[in-house]
């Protein structure tokens, strides 16, 4: 199953709020795919994907940057140890 939006409950101290997360692709609740077309993938892009992975307990993430000459040069892989270990 492929999704591109999911609601998540964010808790901080005594506050709780439900917010929709908008992401490019979530595949079978085990892989996030973020698609970019930027000159450089910055650390903030990886931090955003890692935050989504932590919020939804997703173990794998890919950032695919289509601004590269070779597609393999534009792929960054993130792994969240211990996530979704059922």
Secondary structure, DSSP 4 states (H G I P E B T S, - for coil): -EEEEEEEEEEETTEEEEEEEEEEEEETTTEEEEEE--SS--HHHHHHHHHHHHHHT--EEEEEETTSSSGGGGEEEEE-TTTT--
